[in-house]
């Protein structure tokens, strides 16, 4: 996530949503991370996606993140985790 906080278009958009410069230091504040990243076990992530769908979204994009340099194998492994509570 820290990489995206170096990109002016992302930071400017997050400013319009009420985040401050303090939220962008050291890779992002906990407040920012919790607001924009669905993280945790598969049930927790599925709930965050379900919240978007229940609020009226008809599509939710999921981008796997990894603390290491992610590769295709890592992303596919994350996406392959079972999430039975979500439509496919």
Secondary structure, 3 states (H helix, E strand, C coil): CCCHHHCHHHHHHHHHCCCCHHHHHHHCCHHHHHHHCCCCCHHHHHHHHHHHHHCCCCCCCCCCCCCCCCCHHHHHHHHCCCCCCCCC
